[in-house]
Amino acid sequence: MTSAVTGKVDPLVLEPKARELLFTEARTANTFTDEPVTSDQLQAVYELTKWAPTSANTQPLRVLYVSKGQARERLLPHMAEGNREKTRSAPVVAVLAADTEFHEHIPTVFPIAPHFKDMFDADPDGRVAHAKFNATLQAGYFLLGVRAAGLAAGPMSGFDPAGVDQEFFADGRWRSILVVNIGYPGDNAWFDRLPRLDYQQVTQHL
């Protein structure tokens, strides 16, 4: 695409407005309005981001939406102190987790190699590592999906995973990896934009 302003060919095919929505103008929200987030929006986030890649298409990410009230109050003690109030007030809170028994779906999601199910079944440690890595990969897609729905996301690693797992996933199958507040940004929602590393600082060419 050639810029009408500079006349230069733009190496990105994604429209500028979409880049702003997903990347350059998107921010981590710390406050939210009371405007509700609908179940249709949450489903749309999943229906979009489920197409992004995972190793062997295993898709181990699982999402627990924690409603306001009793369930939310159970979550708050496991959040870092600085995250509790914004977690209490967010319209939606998602606990993103890795399903350590993801391999039971392999005959469906990876039918070209159904024997992978038995391979993972015989390797519990490797299965957990695979689940956590690929669920974390999917968590990044999830955040972009939230932004694509016109919502703001507040991802937080400041919580006690063992406590959350004991509280909500006591059977040990799901392992929490990230907590995300979701909604429309409220007053003073943003910190100042922090610097990013330059291309030259993070790449090498051989």
SETORPA-293674 format. One line per field, with one value per residue (C-alpha): residue in three letters; x, y, z. Coordinates in pm, whole numbers, plus 50000, padded with zeros to 5 digits. Layout:
code <- (ALA, ...);
u <- (X, ...);
v <- (Y, ...);
w <- (Z, ...);
//
This chain:
code <- (MET, THR, SER, ALA, VAL, THR, GLY, LYS, VAL, ASP, PRO, LEU, VAL, LEU, GLU, PRO, LYS, ALA, ARG, GLU, LEU, LEU, PHE, THR, GLU, ALA, ARG, THR, ALA, ASN, THR, PHE, THR, ASP, GLU, PRO, VAL, THR, SER, ASP, GLN, LEU, GLN, ALA, VAL, TYR, GLU, LEU, THR, LYS, TRP, ALA, PRO, THR, SER, ALA, ASN, THR, GLN, PRO, LEU, ARG, VAL, LEU, TYR, VAL, SER, LYS, GLY, GLN, ALA, ARG, GLU, ARG, LEU, LEU, PRO, HIS, MET, ALA, GLU, GLY, ASN, ARG, GLU, LYS, THR, ARG, SER, ALA, PRO, VAL, VAL, ALA, VAL, LEU, ALA, ALA, ASP, THR, GLU, PHE, HIS, GLU, HIS, ILE, PRO, THR, VAL, PHE, PRO, ILE, ALA, PRO, HIS, PHE, LYS, ASP, MET, PHE, ASP, ALA, ASP, PRO, ASP, GLY, ARG, VAL, ALA, HIS, ALA, LYS, PHE, ASN, ALA, THR, LEU, GLN, ALA, GLY, TYR, PHE, LEU, LEU, GLY, VAL, ARG, ALA, ALA, GLY, LEU, ALA, ALA, GLY, PRO, MET, SER, GLY, PHE, ASP, PRO, ALA, GLY, VAL, ASP, GLN, GLU, PHE, PHE, ALA, ASP, GLY, ARG, TRP, ARG, SER, ILE, LEU, VAL, VAL, ASN, ILE, GLY, TYR, PRO, GLY, ASP, ASN, ALA, TRP, PHE, ASP, ARG, LEU, PRO, ARG, LEU, ASP, TYR, GLN, GLN, VAL, THR, GLN, HIS, LEU);
u <- (50000, 50136, 50093, 49900, 50103, 50461, 50429, 50623, 50519, 50395, 50535, 50229, 49899, 49702, 49511, 49647, 49328, 49354, 49719, 49620, 49338, 49554, 49903, 50022, 49744, 49624, 49708, 49676, 49373, 49382, 49030, 48702, 48358, 48042, 47941, 47879, 48067, 47828, 47851, 47836, 48153, 48332, 48230, 48342, 48686, 48716, 48577, 48840, 49144, 49085, 49231, 49576, 49846, 49953, 50193, 50018, 49698, 49654, 49482, 49538, 49414, 49108, 48924, 48734, 48520, 48479, 48160, 48117, 47992, 48085, 48306, 48500, 48548, 48705, 48958, 49063, 49274, 49495, 49566, 49863, 49751, 49794, 49570, 49278, 49067, 49079, 49001, 48709, 48559, 48627, 48314, 48473, 48768, 48915, 49148, 49349, 49466, 49648, 49459, 49709, 49475, 49454, 49577, 49239, 49122, 49411, 49216, 48976, 49209, 49511, 49366, 49675, 49865, 49619, 49902, 50021, 49749, 49924, 50263, 50151, 49969, 50297, 50486, 50309, 50595, 50631, 50254, 50242, 50531, 50360, 50029, 50180, 50388, 50109, 49843, 50073, 50104, 49725, 49700, 49871, 49617, 49339, 49457, 49455, 49107, 48983, 49122, 48965, 48629, 48679, 48752, 49050, 49243, 49437, 49657, 49815, 50079, 50064, 49866, 49926, 49881, 49890, 49622, 49402, 49443, 49348, 49047, 48907, 49086, 49127, 49128, 49465, 49372, 49376, 49678, 49636, 49882, 49731, 49444, 49288, 49051, 48825, 48597, 48579, 48851, 48749, 48897, 49277, 49291, 49641, 49991, 50226, 50340, 50662, 50953, 50996, 51323, 51436, 51454, 51833, 51842, 51645, 51741, 52039, 52090, 52317);
v <- (50000, 50340, 50631, 50923, 51156, 51036, 50841, 50555, 50193, 50081, 49736, 49660, 49563, 49620, 49947, 50226, 50240, 49868, 49907, 50180, 49968, 49661, 49799, 50158, 50336, 50043, 50061, 49856, 49992, 50048, 50186, 50099, 50247, 50068, 49998, 49624, 49383, 49146, 48770, 48823, 49031, 48767, 48494, 48706, 48740, 48363, 48301, 48537, 48428, 48053, 48059, 48169, 47899, 47666, 47372, 47073, 47281, 47174, 47494, 47444, 47790, 47787, 48094, 48135, 48451, 48557, 48753, 49038, 48933, 48621, 48471, 48796, 48827, 48480, 48597, 48925, 48785, 48612, 48932, 49155, 49443, 49700, 49499, 49432, 49744, 49748, 49376, 49434, 49704, 49569, 49470, 49138, 48950, 48658, 48404, 48254, 47901, 47611, 47283, 47010, 46748, 46922, 46607, 46436, 46657, 46570, 46316, 46601, 46899, 46719, 46418, 46382, 46251, 46105, 45907, 46235, 46180, 45868, 46039, 46324, 46085, 45907, 46232, 46432, 46679, 46746, 46781, 47049, 47239, 47221, 47337, 47636, 47753, 47731, 47873, 48170, 48212, 48208, 48462, 48713, 48641, 48681, 49033, 49133, 48985, 49195, 49505, 49401, 49401, 49767, 49688, 49757, 49481, 49499, 49188, 49112, 48863, 49010, 48735, 48409, 48130, 47855, 48031, 48090, 47730, 47601, 47835, 47771, 47472, 47238, 46925, 47035, 47014, 47388, 47599, 47978, 48187, 48539, 48746, 49002, 49285, 49371, 49667, 50021, 50253, 50486, 50806, 50819, 50470, 50495, 50532, 50737, 50549, 50366, 50332, 50035, 49888, 49969, 49715, 49727, 49641, 49318, 49167, 49000, 48897, 48612);
w <- (50000, 49904, 50144, 49998, 50221, 50174, 49850, 50009, 49995, 50336, 50422, 50638, 50481, 50802, 50786, 51010, 51218, 51288, 51389, 51634, 51777, 51826, 51886, 51860, 52051, 52263, 52632, 52948, 53133, 53509, 53555, 53386, 53342, 53456, 53096, 53071, 52849, 52674, 52641, 52264, 52282, 52490, 52249, 51953, 52112, 52129, 51781, 51639, 51835, 51818, 51464, 51578, 51580, 51859, 51850, 51693, 51709, 52070, 52193, 52569, 52678, 52901, 53032, 53357, 53370, 53731, 53794, 54041, 54380, 54572, 54299, 54255, 54631, 54630, 54371, 54533, 54820, 54565, 54373, 54450, 54671, 54394, 54162, 54396, 54356, 53977, 53975, 54211, 53988, 53637, 53445, 53349, 53494, 53304, 53460, 53176, 53242, 53078, 53051, 53140, 52994, 52656, 52486, 52516, 52227, 51995, 51784, 51702, 51667, 51517, 51332, 51112, 51418, 51670, 51832, 51987, 52248, 52376, 52352, 52578, 52807, 52875, 52948, 53221, 53273, 52901, 52872, 53143, 52985, 52644, 52793, 52974, 52679, 52424, 52658, 52722, 52345, 52321, 52603, 52375, 52104, 52362, 52453, 52087, 52051, 52343, 52172, 51841, 52018, 52107, 52470, 52694, 52865, 53187, 53200, 53537, 53642, 53993, 54161, 54346, 54089, 54351, 54552, 54247, 54139, 54484, 54496, 54147, 53993, 54286, 54069, 53930, 53565, 53487, 53588, 53597, 53397, 53375, 53511, 53275, 53362, 53067, 52997, 52866, 53001, 53283, 53420, 53431, 53288, 53145, 53278, 53064, 52755, 52835, 52590, 52358, 52240, 51886, 51608, 51611, 51981, 51952, 51617, 51458, 51096, 50997);
//
